[in-house]
Amino acid sequence: MRLARIAHHDGVSFVALQSPTAGGAEPGAAPVDVCAEIAEHPFGDPTFTGRTWPLADVRLLAPILPSKVVCIGKNYAEHVAEMGGGDAPAAPLIFMKPSTSVIGPGLPILRPADSQRVDYEGELAVVIGQPCRDVPEARAKDVVLGYTVANDVTARDLQSSDGQWTRAKGYDTFCPLGPWIETAMDPSDLAIETTLDDATVQKSRTSMLIHGIEKQIAYISRVMTLLPGDTILTGTPAGVGPMVDGQTVSVTVEGIGTLTNPVRDRP
């Protein structure tokens, strides 16, 4: 199932994106995605209200509003090398972004005046589907709602000067998520690509993760309880670099889609 969160003329809803049956479209016509409204929330076994909207008539929002965003640093070997970080971490290196950093597709990433270098970091994100703690690796996928695309935006100069990452990772708009959540897929070997103004700047596969998704979930859940909607950013490949006002950054993960955001200087 492909889950999204939309703004429509009556408000905001969780929806499942559906394509019409072959018999419901004109011969030769391009398929039109339909947003079928989910009652209350998408966790567990969602039920539907019967209301629908064409995707073209609504605005996609961040597909989830997590209580917390937990991120994994230095999780691709080539990225560790480009950052001059020495050996790869023996265990997942975790840090957090506040929920207020989350934005959806199409909204601008705002570069704060107190940073001279704001970087893109394209990533696969995991959305948790149930409350969980101390999850064994063998059961990790059982607690997953699905997968989406993320951009772990980073004020690189502040990350270096502060010596810890909260400010550099935590500005408003520094966690674009979207465009939707895919619930039925194998995330173990997906192509991931970031483009900046149509030039490819990052290209790798999730099979290159140092610490896999099951290990990440098990490790994080030994530290903190994960709640439905909590989102894990699994790490970024090599090729991170700066964005400036007027540029557009897009992150594509195979089997999910593309998350695109313009970049603007914060007023």
C-alpha positions as CSV (number, residue, x, y, z in Angstrom):
1,M,0.0,0.0,0.0
2,R,1.2,3.5,-0.8
3,L,0.3,5.9,2.1
4,A,0.2,9.6,1.9
5,R,-0.9,12.7,3.9
6,I,-2.7,15.3,1.9
7,A,-4.3,18.8,2.2
8,H,-7.6,19.1,0.4
9,H,-10.5,21.5,0.4
10,D,-12.0,20.1,3.6
11,G,-8.7,19.8,5.6
12,V,-6.0,17.3,6.0
13,S,-6.3,13.5,5.7
14,F,-4.3,10.3,5.6
15,V,-4.9,8.5,2.3
16,A,-4.0,5.4,0.3
17,L,-3.0,6.2,-3.3
18,Q,-4.8,3.9,-5.7
19,S,-4.9,3.6,-9.5
20,P,-8.3,3.1,-11.1
21,T,-9.2,-0.3,-12.5
22,A,-8.6,-0.8,-16.2
23,G,-12.4,-0.7,-16.8
24,G,-12.7,2.7,-15.2
25,A,-10.4,4.6,-17.5
26,E,-10.8,5.7,-21.2
27,P,-8.8,3.5,-23.6
28,G,-5.3,4.8,-24.0
29,A,-5.7,7.4,-21.2
30,A,-2.9,7.8,-18.6
31,P,-3.9,6.4,-15.2
32,V,-5.0,8.9,-12.7
33,D,-4.0,8.3,-9.1
34,V,-6.9,8.5,-6.6
35,C,-6.5,9.4,-3.0
36,A,-8.8,7.2,-0.8
37,E,-9.3,8.7,2.6
38,I,-8.2,6.6,5.6
39,A,-10.3,6.9,8.8
40,E,-8.2,8.4,11.7
41,H,-4.7,7.0,11.1
42,P,-2.8,4.5,8.8
43,F,-1.5,2.2,11.6
44,G,-2.7,-1.3,12.0
45,D,-5.5,-2.3,9.6
46,P,-6.7,1.0,8.2
47,T,-10.3,1.5,7.3
48,F,-11.6,3.8,4.6
49,T,-14.2,6.6,4.8
50,G,-15.3,6.3,1.2
51,R,-14.2,9.8,0.3
52,T,-11.7,10.1,-2.6
53,W,-9.9,12.9,-4.5
54,P,-7.7,12.9,-7.6
55,L,-4.1,13.3,-6.7
56,A,-3.8,16.2,-9.0
57,D,-6.4,18.1,-7.0
58,V,-4.7,17.9,-3.6
59,R,-1.3,18.8,-2.1
60,L,1.1,16.2,-0.7
61,L,2.3,16.9,2.8
62,A,5.0,15.2,4.8
63,P,3.5,11.6,4.9
64,I,3.9,11.4,8.7
65,L,4.5,13.7,11.6
66,P,6.8,11.7,13.9
67,S,7.3,12.3,17.6
68,K,11.0,12.0,16.9
69,V,13.4,11.5,14.0
70,V,16.3,9.2,14.8
71,C,19.2,9.3,12.4
72,I,22.2,7.1,11.7
73,G,25.5,8.9,11.0
74,K,28.5,7.6,9.0
75,N,26.7,4.6,7.7
76,Y,28.1,4.3,4.2
77,A,31.9,3.6,4.0
78,E,32.5,6.1,1.1
79,H,30.7,8.8,3.1
80,V,32.9,8.1,6.1
81,A,35.9,8.5,3.9
82,E,34.8,11.7,2.4
83,M,34.1,13.2,5.8
84,G,37.6,12.3,7.1
85,G,36.0,10.4,9.9
86,G,38.5,7.5,10.2
87,D,37.2,4.1,10.7
88,A,33.5,3.3,10.3
89,P,31.6,3.2,13.6
90,A,31.5,-0.3,15.1
91,A,27.9,0.3,16.2
92,P,25.2,2.6,14.7
93,L,26.0,6.2,15.5
94,I,22.7,7.8,16.4
95,F,21.6,11.4,16.7
96,M,18.2,13.1,16.5
97,K,16.3,15.8,14.6
98,P,13.3,17.5,16.2
99,S,9.8,16.9,14.9
100,T,9.7,20.6,14.0
101,S,12.4,20.1,11.3
102,V,10.0,18.0,9.2
103,I,8.5,19.4,6.0
104,G,6.9,17.8,3.0
105,P,7.5,17.7,-0.8
106,G,7.7,21.0,-2.6
107,L,8.2,23.2,0.5
108,P,11.5,25.2,0.7
109,I,14.5,24.2,2.7
110,L,15.4,27.5,4.5
111,R,19.1,28.2,4.9
112,P,19.6,30.0,8.2
113,A,21.7,33.2,8.3
114,D,24.1,31.8,10.9
115,S,25.4,29.1,8.6
116,Q,27.6,29.6,5.5
117,R,27.2,26.0,4.3
118,V,24.0,24.0,4.2
119,D,24.3,20.5,2.7
120,Y,21.9,17.9,1.2
121,E,22.0,14.3,2.4
122,G,19.7,12.0,0.6
123,E,18.5,8.9,2.5
124,L,16.1,6.0,2.8
125,A,13.8,6.5,5.8
126,V,12.0,3.9,7.9
127,V,8.6,4.7,9.5
128,I,7.7,2.7,12.6
129,G,4.2,1.3,12.8
130,Q,3.7,0.2,16.4
131,P,5.1,1.0,19.9
132,C,8.2,-1.0,20.5
133,R,11.1,-1.5,22.7
134,D,14.0,-3.9,22.8
135,V,13.2,-5.3,19.4
136,P,15.3,-8.3,18.3
137,E,16.8,-8.0,14.9
138,A,14.8,-11.0,13.7
139,R,11.6,-9.2,14.5
140,A,12.6,-5.7,13.4
141,K,10.6,-5.7,10.1
142,D,7.5,-6.6,12.1
143,V,7.4,-3.1,13.7
144,V,7.8,-1.2,10.4
145,L,4.9,0.6,8.8
146,G,6.9,1.3,5.6
147,Y,9.6,3.3,3.9
148,T,9.9,6.9,2.6
149,V,12.5,9.3,1.2
150,A,14.4,11.8,3.4
151,N,16.9,14.6,3.1
152,D,19.0,15.0,6.3
153,V,19.8,18.7,5.7
154,T,22.9,19.7,7.6
155,A,24.5,23.1,8.5
156,R,28.0,21.6,7.9
157,D,30.0,24.5,9.3
158,L,28.0,24.5,12.5
159,Q,28.3,20.7,12.8
160,S,32.1,21.2,12.8
161,S,32.2,24.2,15.1
162,D,29.8,22.9,17.7
163,G,31.4,19.5,18.1
164,Q,27.9,18.0,18.4
165,W,25.1,17.9,15.9
166,T,21.9,19.2,17.4
167,R,22.0,22.7,16.0
168,A,23.4,21.7,12.7
169,K,20.7,19.1,12.1
170,G,17.8,20.7,13.9
171,Y,16.7,23.8,12.1
172,D,13.2,24.2,10.9
173,T,12.8,22.7,7.4
174,F,16.0,20.5,7.8
175,C,14.1,17.2,7.5
176,P,12.1,16.9,4.2
177,L,10.1,13.7,4.0
178,G,8.0,12.2,1.3
179,P,6.4,12.0,-1.1
180,W,4.6,9.0,0.5
181,I,5.2,5.8,2.4
182,E,5.5,2.4,0.7
183,T,4.4,-0.4,3.0
184,A,5.2,-3.5,0.9
185,M,8.8,-3.5,-0.3
186,D,12.2,-5.0,0.4
187,P,14.5,-2.2,1.4
188,S,17.7,-4.2,1.3
189,D,19.1,-3.3,-2.1
190,L,17.4,-0.1,-3.5
191,A,19.1,2.5,-5.7
192,I,19.3,5.9,-4.1
193,E,20.2,9.1,-6.0
194,T,20.3,12.8,-5.2
195,T,20.3,15.5,-7.8
196,L,21.0,19.2,-7.5
197,D,19.5,21.3,-10.3
198,D,19.3,18.1,-12.3
199,A,23.0,17.1,-11.8
200,T,23.5,13.8,-10.1
201,V,25.5,14.4,-6.9
202,Q,24.9,11.2,-4.9
203,K,24.4,7.7,-6.3
204,S,24.5,4.4,-4.3
205,R,22.4,1.5,-3.1
206,T,21.0,0.6,0.3
207,S,22.9,-2.7,0.1
208,M,26.0,-0.6,0.9
209,L,24.7,0.4,4.4
210,I,27.3,-0.5,7.0
211,H,24.6,-1.2,9.6
212,G,21.4,-2.6,8.1
213,I,17.9,-1.6,8.9
214,E,17.2,-4.5,11.2
215,K,20.3,-3.7,13.3
216,Q,19.4,0.0,13.4
217,I,15.9,-0.7,14.8
218,A,17.2,-3.2,17.3
219,Y,20.0,-0.8,18.5
220,I,17.8,2.3,18.7
221,S,14.9,0.4,20.5
222,R,17.3,-0.7,23.2
223,V,17.9,3.0,23.9
224,M,14.4,4.5,23.6
225,T,10.8,3.4,23.0
226,L,9.8,3.9,19.4
227,L,6.2,5.1,18.7
228,P,4.0,4.8,15.7
229,G,5.2,7.3,13.1
230,D,8.7,7.7,14.5
231,T,11.1,7.9,11.6
232,I,14.6,6.5,11.2
233,L,17.0,8.1,8.7
234,T,19.3,5.3,7.7
235,G,22.4,7.2,6.6
236,T,23.6,9.0,3.5
237,P,25.9,7.9,0.7
238,A,29.0,9.7,-0.4
239,G,28.7,13.0,-2.4
240,V,27.2,15.3,0.2
241,G,27.6,19.0,-0.7
242,P,26.3,22.5,-0.3
243,M,23.0,24.0,-1.6
244,V,22.4,27.7,-2.2
245,D,19.4,29.9,-2.6
246,G,17.5,29.3,-5.8
247,Q,18.6,25.7,-6.3
248,T,16.4,22.6,-6.2
249,V,17.3,19.3,-4.6
250,S,15.7,16.0,-5.3
251,V,16.2,12.6,-3.7
252,T,15.0,9.4,-5.4
253,V,14.8,6.0,-3.8
254,E,14.0,3.1,-6.1
255,G,10.5,1.7,-5.6
256,I,9.3,4.7,-3.6
257,G,9.6,7.9,-5.6
258,T,11.2,11.3,-5.6
259,L,11.3,14.0,-2.9
260,T,11.9,17.5,-4.3
261,N,12.4,20.7,-2.4
262,P,13.6,24.2,-3.5
263,V,16.3,25.9,-1.5
264,R,15.8,29.4,-0.2
265,D,17.7,31.8,2.2
266,R,15.7,32.2,5.4
267,P,14.3,35.7,5.7
